[in-house]
C-alpha cells in the first residue's frame, strides 16, 4: 500500500487550503448578515404582510436609512430623505396603525 508522507510542500498546501476555506466561510457569513437593499414600497409591503401574519418586526430609523429587522428572515434596508416621517408614512400613506 501507499504510505502518505508529510513533506514541506504538502504542509504548505494543506495550510493554504484550510485558510481558503476559512476565508470563504467568513465571506459568506458576512454577506448573509448584510441587509438587503430594497425600495421603500417593498419594505412597507413587507411590513404590511408581517402585520397581517402577526409577525414581530423591528423598524430602525437612522439619519439616511430605514431598516426592517424581520425575525427569521433577512433584514431589509432602504434610503430615506431628510424630511422622512415614519409616523406619516405608516399611518396616513399606508394604513398601518
N, CA, C and O atoms as a MOPAC input file, in Angstrom:
PM7 MOZYME 1SCF
protein

 N      0.82400 1    -1.18500 1     0.00000 1
 C      0.00000 1     0.00000 1     0.00000 1
 C      0.87300 1     1.25500 1     0.00000 1
 O      2.04100 1     1.23700 1     0.38800 1
 N      0.26200 1     2.32000 1    -0.44400 1
 C      0.95600 1     3.60700 1    -0.49600 1
 C      0.92200 1     4.23900 1     0.88600 1
 O     -0.14600 1     4.35800 1     1.48800 1
 N      2.05000 1     4.63600 1     1.38300 1
 C      2.14200 1     5.28800 1     2.67800 1
 C      2.35700 1     6.78400 1     2.44900 1
 O      3.32400 1     7.19900 1     1.81100 1
 N      1.41000 1     7.59800 1     2.99600 1
 C      1.49500 1     9.04700 1     2.81800 1
 C      2.55000 1     9.61500 1     3.75600 1
 O      2.60800 1     9.27900 1     4.93900 1
 N      3.37100 1    10.47500 1     3.20100 1
 C      4.41700 1    11.10100 1     3.99000 1
 C      4.26200 1    12.61500 1     3.89900 1
 O      4.16900 1    13.17000 1     2.80400 1
 N      4.23400 1    13.27600 1     5.04300 1
 C      4.09900 1    14.72300 1     5.07000 1
 C      5.42100 1    15.36500 1     4.66500 1
 O      6.45800 1    15.14900 1     5.29400 1
 N      5.35800 1    16.15600 1     3.60300 1
 C      6.52100 1    16.91700 1     3.17800 1
 C      6.22900 1    18.39400 1     3.40100 1
 O      5.10100 1    18.77600 1     3.71200 1
 N      7.24400 1    19.20500 1     3.24000 1
 C      7.06100 1    20.64700 1     3.42800 1
 C      6.01400 1    21.19400 1     2.45000 1
 O      5.19300 1    22.03100 1     2.82400 1
 N      6.04400 1    20.72700 1     1.22000 1
 C      5.08300 1    21.19200 1     0.21900 1
 C      3.65400 1    20.80300 1     0.55000 1
 O      2.73900 1    21.60000 1     0.34600 1
 N      3.44200 1    19.58800 1     1.05800 1
 C      2.07900 1    19.16200 1     1.39200 1
 C      1.55900 1    19.90300 1     2.62000 1
 O      0.36100 1    20.17200 1     2.71600 1
 N      2.43200 1    20.23200 1     3.54500 1
 C      2.01300 1    21.01100 1     4.71800 1
 C      1.59900 1    22.41900 1     4.29100 1
 O      0.57400 1    22.92900 1     4.74500 1
 N      2.38100 1    23.04100 1     3.43200 1
 C      2.04700 1    24.38500 1     2.93300 1
 C      0.73500 1    24.34200 1     2.16600 1
 O     -0.10900 1    25.22200 1     2.33600 1
 N      0.55200 1    23.33100 1     1.32400 1
 C     -0.68300 1    23.19500 1     0.56700 1
 C     -1.87500 1    22.98600 1     1.49800 1
 O     -2.93500 1    23.57100 1     1.27700 1
 N     -1.72100 1    22.17300 1     2.51900 1
 C     -2.79400 1    21.94300 1     3.48700 1
 C     -3.18200 1    23.20400 1     4.22600 1
 O     -4.36700 1    23.47600 1     4.42200 1
 N     -2.18600 1    23.97700 1     4.63900 1
 C     -2.45900 1    25.24400 1     5.33200 1
 C     -3.15200 1    26.22500 1     4.38300 1
 O     -4.07300 1    26.93200 1     4.79300 1
 N     -2.72400 1    26.27400 1     3.13700 1
 C     -3.33800 1    27.17800 1     2.15700 1
 C     -4.79500 1    26.81000 1     1.90100 1
 O     -5.64800 1    27.69300 1     1.81400 1
 N     -5.08700 1    25.53400 1     1.78300 1
 C     -6.47200 1    25.08300 1     1.56800 1
 C     -7.32600 1    25.40000 1     2.79100 1
 O     -8.45700 1    25.86200 1     2.64300 1
 N     -6.81500 1    25.16400 1     3.98400 1
 C     -7.55900 1    25.46300 1     5.21200 1
 C     -7.83800 1    26.95500 1     5.32900 1
 O     -8.93400 1    27.34700 1     5.72900 1
 N     -6.86800 1    27.78700 1     4.98900 1
 C     -7.05800 1    29.23600 1     5.02600 1
 C     -8.10000 1    29.67700 1     4.00200 1
 O     -8.93500 1    30.53200 1     4.29700 1
 N     -8.05600 1    29.10400 1     2.80600 1
 C     -9.02800 1    29.44900 1     1.76900 1
 C    -10.44000 1    29.08400 1     2.20800 1
 O    -11.36900 1    29.86300 1     1.99500 1
 N    -10.61900 1    27.92400 1     2.81300 1
 C    -11.94100 1    27.50600 1     3.29800 1
 C    -12.41500 1    28.43300 1     4.40600 1
 O    -13.58500 1    28.81400 1     4.42700 1
 N    -11.54000 1    28.80100 1     5.31800 1
 C    -11.89700 1    29.71600 1     6.40100 1
 C    -12.33500 1    31.07500 1     5.85800 1
 O    -13.34500 1    31.61900 1     6.30600 1
 N    -11.59700 1    31.62700 1     4.90800 1
 C    -11.96100 1    32.91700 1     4.32400 1
 C    -13.27200 1    32.83600 1     3.56300 1
 O    -14.04700 1    33.79200 1     3.58100 1
 N    -13.54100 1    31.73800 1     2.90300 1
 C    -14.79900 1    31.54600 1     2.18800 1
 C    -15.97400 1    31.53000 1     3.16000 1
 O    -16.99700 1    32.16600 1     2.90400 1
 N    -15.84100 1    30.82100 1     4.25600 1
 C    -16.90600 1    30.76300 1     5.26100 1
 C    -17.14000 1    32.13900 1     5.87100 1
 O    -18.29000 1    32.54000 1     6.05000 1
 N    -16.09400 1    32.85800 1     6.18900 1
 C    -16.23700 1    34.20900 1     6.75200 1
 C    -16.90900 1    35.13900 1     5.75200 1
 O    -17.78200 1    35.92100 1     6.12900 1
 N    -16.51800 1    35.06800 1     4.48900 1
 C    -17.11800 1    35.90900 1     3.46400 1
 C    -18.59000 1    35.63300 1     3.26800 1
 O    -19.37800 1    36.56900 1     3.12300 1
 N    -18.97800 1    34.38100 1     3.25900 1
 C    -20.39300 1    34.02200 1     3.09800 1
 C    -21.19400 1    34.48100 1     4.30900 1
 O    -22.29800 1    35.00300 1     4.15400 1
 N    -20.66400 1    34.30000 1     5.49300 1
 C    -21.35900 1    34.70600 1     6.70800 1
 C    -21.57700 1    36.21500 1     6.74100 1
 O    -22.66100 1    36.67000 1     7.10800 1
 N    -20.58000 1    36.98900 1     6.36800 1
 C    -20.72600 1    38.43900 1     6.37100 1
 C    -21.72100 1    38.89300 1     5.31700 1
 O    -22.46300 1    39.85000 1     5.54100 1
 N    -21.74800 1    38.22700 1     4.17700 1
 C    -22.69000 1    38.59700 1     3.11700 1
 C    -24.11900 1    38.31900 1     3.54500 1
 O    -25.01900 1    39.09800 1     3.23100 1
 N    -24.34200 1    37.22900 1     4.25200 1
 C    -25.68600 1    36.87600 1     4.69900 1
 C    -26.18400 1    37.87300 1     5.73500 1
 O    -27.37700 1    38.17500 1     5.76600 1
 N    -25.30800 1    38.38900 1     6.58100 1
 C    -25.71000 1    39.30600 1     7.63900 1
 C    -25.96800 1    40.72400 1     7.15300 1
 O    -26.48900 1    41.54200 1     7.91200 1
 N    -25.62200 1    41.03600 1     5.91800 1
 C    -25.85200 1    42.37300 1     5.37600 1
 C    -27.33100 1    42.54900 1     5.03000 1
 O    -27.94000 1    41.63600 1     4.47300 1
 N    -27.92100 1    43.70700 1     5.34900 1
 C    -29.31500 1    43.93100 1     4.97200 1
 C    -29.47100 1    43.99000 1     3.45400 1
 O    -28.59800 1    44.48900 1     2.74500 1
 N    -30.59400 1    43.47300 1     2.97300 1
 C    -30.89400 1    43.50400 1     1.54900 1
 C    -31.40900 1    44.90100 1     1.20100 1
 O    -32.27400 1    45.43200 1     1.89700 1
 N    -30.88500 1    45.49900 1     0.12900 1
 C    -31.29900 1    46.83500 1    -0.29200 1
 C    -32.58900 1    46.73600 1    -1.10800 1
 O    -32.62700 1    46.05700 1    -2.13400 1
 N    -33.64300 1    47.41400 1    -0.65200 1
 C    -34.93000 1    47.41600 1    -1.34000 1
 C    -35.43100 1    48.85400 1    -1.42200 1
 O    -34.87900 1    49.75000 1    -0.78200 1
 N    -36.48200 1    49.06900 1    -2.21400 1
 C    -37.07800 1    50.40000 1    -2.23700 1
 C    -38.11400 1    50.50400 1    -1.10700 1
 O    -38.48600 1    49.50000 1    -0.50000 1
 N    -38.56800 1    51.72200 1    -0.83800 1
 C    -39.44800 1    51.97600 1     0.29500 1
 C    -40.76900 1    51.23100 1     0.17000 1
 O    -41.27700 1    50.70500 1     1.16100 1
 N    -41.33200 1    51.17700 1    -1.03600 1
 C    -42.61800 1    50.49300 1    -1.19600 1
 C    -42.51400 1    48.99800 1    -0.91200 1
 O    -43.44800 1    48.41200 1    -0.36500 1
 N    -41.40400 1    48.37300 1    -1.27100 1
 C    -41.20100 1    46.95100 1    -0.96900 1
 C    -41.08900 1    46.73800 1     0.53000 1
 O    -41.67000 1    45.79800 1     1.07200 1
 N    -40.34600 1    47.60600 1     1.20200 1
 C    -40.18700 1    47.49400 1     2.64100 1
 C    -41.53500 1    47.64900 1     3.34300 1
 O    -41.85000 1    46.88000 1     4.25000 1
 N    -42.32900 1    48.63400 1     2.93200 1
 C    -43.63500 1    48.84900 1     3.55400 1
 C    -44.59600 1    47.70900 1     3.24700 1
 O    -45.42100 1    47.35300 1     4.09000 1
 N    -44.50200 1    47.13900 1     2.06700 1
 C    -45.32600 1    45.98900 1     1.71500 1
 C    -44.99400 1    44.79600 1     2.60600 1
 O    -45.88700 1    44.06400 1     3.03200 1
 N    -43.71200 1    44.60600 1     2.88300 1
 C    -43.30000 1    43.52000 1     3.76800 1
 C    -43.76300 1    43.76500 1     5.20300 1
 O    -44.10700 1    42.81800 1     5.90900 1
 N    -43.77500 1    45.02200 1     5.63800 1
 C    -44.28500 1    45.35500 1     6.97200 1
 C    -45.76900 1    45.00600 1     7.05000 1
 O    -46.21400 1    44.40300 1     8.02700 1
 N    -46.54000 1    45.38300 1     6.02400 1
 C    -47.96900 1    45.06700 1     5.99900 1
 C    -48.20000 1    43.55800 1     6.04600 1
 O    -49.06100 1    43.07200 1     6.78000 1
 N    -47.43400 1    42.84100 1     5.26700 1
 C    -47.57100 1    41.38200 1     5.22900 1
 C    -47.26200 1    40.76100 1     6.58700 1
 O    -47.96900 1    39.86000 1     7.03800 1
 N    -46.21200 1    41.24100 1     7.23200 1
 C    -45.84900 1    40.70700 1     8.54000 1
 C    -46.89900 1    41.04600 1     9.59300 1
 O    -47.16500 1    40.23700 1    10.48200 1
 N    -47.49400 1    42.22300 1     9.50600 1
 C    -48.56300 1    42.59700 1    10.43900 1
 C    -49.77300 1    41.69200 1    10.23400 1
 O    -50.38400 1    41.23800 1    11.20200 1
 N    -50.11600 1    41.43100 1     8.98100 1
 C    -51.26100 1    40.56900 1     8.68500 1
 C    -51.05100 1    39.14500 1     9.21000 1
 O    -52.00900 1    38.46500 1     9.57600 1
 N    -49.79000 1    38.70200 1     9.24300 1
 C    -49.48000 1    37.35400 1     9.72700 1
 C    -49.04000 1    37.36000 1    11.19800 1
 O    -48.53200 1    36.35400 1    11.69500 1
 N    -49.23200 1    38.48500 1    11.89100 1
 C    -48.90300 1    38.64600 1    13.31200 1
 C    -47.44500 1    38.31900 1    13.62100 1
 O    -47.14000 1    37.66200 1    14.61600 1
 N    -46.55300 1    38.78700 1    12.75500 1
 C    -45.11400 1    38.61500 1    12.97600 1
 C    -44.54300 1    39.88600 1    13.58600 1
 O    -44.93700 1    40.99300 1    13.21800 1
 N    -43.62400 1    39.72400 1    14.50700 1
 C    -42.99800 1    40.85600 1    15.19100 1
 C    -41.73900 1    41.28100 1    14.43800 1
 O    -40.82500 1    40.48000 1    14.24100 1
 N    -41.69900 1    42.55300 1    14.01500 1
 C    -40.55500 1    43.12200 1    13.31000 1
 C    -40.02200 1    44.30600 1    14.10000 1
 O    -40.67400 1    44.80300 1    15.01900 1
 N    -38.83300 1    44.74800 1    13.73200 1
 C    -38.25400 1    45.95500 1    14.32200 1
 C    -37.88000 1    46.91400 1    13.20400 1
 O    -37.12400 1    46.55500 1    12.30200 1
 N    -38.40900 1    48.13400 1    13.26100 1
 C    -38.04600 1    49.19100 1    12.32500 1
 C    -37.06800 1    50.12400 1    13.00800 1
 O    -37.30600 1    50.57700 1    14.12800 1
 N    -35.96300 1    50.41300 1    12.32900 1
 C    -34.94800 1    51.31700 1    12.85900 1
 C    -34.76600 1    52.45900 1    11.87800 1
 O    -34.47600 1    52.24000 1    10.70100 1
 N    -34.93700 1    53.67900 1    12.36900 1
 C    -34.75500 1    54.87100 1    11.54000 1
 C    -33.41700 1    55.48400 1    11.87800 1
 O    -33.15000 1    55.82300 1    13.03100 1
 N    -32.57100 1    55.62500 1    10.86200 1
 C    -31.27300 1    56.27000 1    11.00200 1
 C    -31.37500 1    57.59900 1    10.26100 1
 O    -32.44200 1    57.92500 1     9.74100 1
 N    -30.32100 1    58.35500 1    10.20100 1
 C    -30.36200 1    59.65700 1     9.53100 1
 C    -30.66500 1    59.53200 1     8.03700 1
 O    -31.28800 1    60.42700 1     7.46500 1
 N    -30.24300 1    58.45300 1     7.39900 1
 C    -30.47300 1    58.32300 1     5.96000 1
 C    -31.00700 1    56.96100 1     5.54500 1
 O    -31.16800 1    56.70400 1     4.35200 1
 N    -31.28800 1    56.07400 1     6.51300 1
 C    -31.78400 1    54.74100 1     6.16700 1
 C    -32.92000 1    54.31700 1     7.08900 1
 O    -33.03100 1    54.76600 1     8.23000 1
 N    -33.75000 1    53.44600 1     6.55700 1
 C    -34.80800 1    52.78800 1     7.31700 1
 C    -34.53800 1    51.29600 1     7.20000 1
 O    -34.46000 1    50.76600 1     6.09100 1
 N    -34.39200 1    50.60800 1     8.33800 1
 C    -34.04300 1    49.19700 1     8.34200 1
 C    -35.17000 1    48.40200 1     8.97800 1
 O    -35.65600 1    48.73900 1    10.05700 1
 N    -35.57700 1    47.34200 1     8.29300 1
 C    -36.57900 1    46.41800 1     8.80100 1
 C    -35.87600 1    45.13200 1     9.19900 1
 O    -35.34800 1    44.41200 1     8.35100 1
 N    -35.87300 1    44.84800 1    10.50000 1
 C    -35.29400 1    43.60100 1    11.00500 1
 C    -36.43600 1    42.61400 1    11.17700 1
 O    -37.27500 1    42.75900 1    12.06600 1
 N    -36.45400 1    41.59700 1    10.30100 1
 C    -37.52200 1    40.60400 1    10.30800 1
 C    -37.04400 1    39.36100 1    11.04100 1
 O    -35.96700 1    38.83800 1    10.75400 1
 N    -37.83100 1    38.90000 1    11.96900 1
 C    -37.48600 1    37.70600 1    12.72900 1
 C    -37.53300 1    36.49000 1    11.80300 1
 O    -38.55400 1    36.22500 1    11.16700 1
 N    -36.43100 1    35.75900 1    11.73400 1
 C    -36.38000 1    34.55900 1    10.91400 1
 C    -36.16000 1    34.80700 1     9.43500 1
 O    -36.25100 1    33.87700 1     8.63400 1
 N    -35.87100 1    36.04900 1     9.05500 1
 C    -35.64200 1    36.37500 1     7.64300 1
 C    -34.52500 1    37.41100 1     7.56000 1
 O    -34.07900 1    37.95000 1     8.57300 1
 N    -34.08700 1    37.67700 1     6.33500 1
 C    -33.02000 1    38.64500 1     6.13700 1
 C    -33.54800 1    40.06000 1     6.35800 1
 O    -34.68600 1    40.36600 1     6.00000 1
 N    -32.73000 1    40.91200 1     6.94200 1
 C    -33.09200 1    42.31000 1     7.14900 1
 C    -33.15900 1    43.02700 1     5.81500 1
 O    -32.49500 1    42.64900 1     4.85000 1
 N    -33.98300 1    44.08000 1     5.78000 1
 C    -34.11800 1    44.90000 1     4.57800 1
 C    -33.80600 1    46.34200 1     4.94400 1
 O    -34.05800 1    46.78200 1     6.06600 1
 N    -33.25400 1    47.07200 1     3.98100 1
 C    -32.85400 1    48.45500 1     4.23000 1
 C    -33.18500 1    49.29500 1     3.01600 1
 O    -33.03900 1    48.84700 1     1.87900 1
 N    -33.63800 1    50.53600 1     3.26600 1
 C    -33.91700 1    51.46300 1     2.18800 1
 C    -33.40800 1    52.85400 1     2.56300 1
 O    -33.27600 1    53.17900 1     3.74300 1
 N    -33.13300 1    53.64800 1     1.57500 1
 C    -32.68600 1    55.03100 1     1.80900 1
 C    -33.89200 1    55.92400 1     2.02000 1
 O    -34.93300 1    55.73900 1     1.39000 1
 N    -33.74500 1    56.89900 1     2.91600 1
 C    -34.80500 1    57.87200 1     3.17100 1
 C    -34.20900 1    59.26400 1     3.12100 1
 O    -33.00700 1    59.45100 1     3.31000 1
 N    -35.06900 1    60.24000 1     2.86400 1
 C    -34.62800 1    61.62200 1     2.77700 1
 C    -34.68600 1    62.32900 1     4.12000 1
 O    -35.09500 1    61.75000 1     5.12700 1
 N    -34.27400 1    63.57500 1     4.11900 1
 C    -34.20000 1    64.36200 1     5.35800 1
 C    -35.58100 1    64.64300 1     5.94300 1
 O    -35.71900 1    64.71700 1     7.16400 1
 N    -36.59800 1    64.80000 1     5.11100 1
 C    -37.93800 1    65.11500 1     5.60200 1
 C    -38.80500 1    63.90500 1     5.84300 1
 O    -40.02300 1    64.04000 1     5.96400 1
 N    -38.21900 1    62.73400 1     5.91500 1
 C    -38.99200 1    61.49100 1     6.08000 1
 C    -39.62600 1    61.42800 1     7.45700 1
 O    -38.96700 1    61.66600 1     8.46900 1
 N    -40.92200 1    61.10300 1     7.48700 1
 C    -41.63900 1    60.93400 1     8.75000 1
 C    -42.20700 1    59.52000 1     8.78800 1
 O    -43.08400 1    59.17700 1     7.99500 1
 N    -41.71600 1    58.71500 1     9.69600 1
 C    -42.14500 1    57.32300 1     9.79000 1
 C    -43.62400 1    57.23100 1    10.15100 1
 O    -44.35700 1    56.42000 1     9.58500 1
 N    -44.05900 1    58.05800 1    11.08900 1
 C    -45.46600 1    58.03000 1    11.50200 1
 C    -46.40800 1    58.33300 1    10.35500 1
 O    -47.39100 1    57.62200 1    10.14700 1
 N    -46.10700 1    59.39800 1     9.60100 1
 C    -46.95000 1    59.75200 1     8.45300 1
 C    -46.92800 1    58.66400 1     7.39000 1
 O    -47.96300 1    58.34100 1     6.80600 1
 N    -45.77100 1    58.10800 1     7.14200 1
 C    -45.64100 1    57.08500 1     6.10700 1
 C    -46.43100 1    55.83500 1     6.47800 1
 O    -47.09800 1    55.25100 1     5.62300 1
 N    -46.36600 1    55.42700 1     7.71500 1
 C    -47.06000 1    54.21600 1     8.11900 1
 C    -48.56400 1    54.43100 1     8.25100 1
 O    -49.34100 1    53.61800 1     7.74900 1
 N    -48.98900 1    55.49200 1     8.90600 1
 C    -50.40600 1    55.69100 1     9.20300 1
 C    -51.18100 1    56.24600 1     8.01500 1
 O    -52.09900 1    55.59900 1     7.51000 1
 N    -50.81700 1    57.42400 1     7.57700 1
 C    -51.58800 1    58.12100 1     6.56500 1
 C    -51.41200 1    57.49800 1     5.17600 1
 O    -52.39500 1    57.26800 1     4.47200 1
 N    -50.19500 1    57.23100 1     4.78900 1
 C    -49.92800 1    56.79000 1     3.42100 1
 C    -50.17100 1    55.30900 1     3.18300 1
 O    -50.45400 1    54.91100 1     2.05300 1
 N    -50.06800 1    54.48000 1     4.22400 1
 C    -50.17000 1    53.02600 1     4.00700 1
 C    -51.20500 1    52.33800 1     4.89300 1
 O    -51.38600 1    51.12400 1     4.79300 1
 N    -51.87500 1    53.07400 1     5.74300 1
 C    -52.92100 1    52.48900 1     6.56500 1
 C    -52.42200 1    51.52400 1     7.62400 1
 O    -53.16900 1    50.65100 1     8.06600 1
 N    -51.18000 1    51.66500 1     8.03400 1
 C    -50.60600 1    50.80200 1     9.06900 1
 C    -50.67700 1    51.58100 1    10.38700 1
 O    -50.09100 1    52.65700 1    10.51300 1
 N    -51.38700 1    51.03500 1    11.34900 1
 C    -51.55700 1    51.76100 1    12.60900 1
 C    -50.53600 1    51.33500 1    13.62300 1
 O    -50.53100 1    51.84300 1    14.74400 1

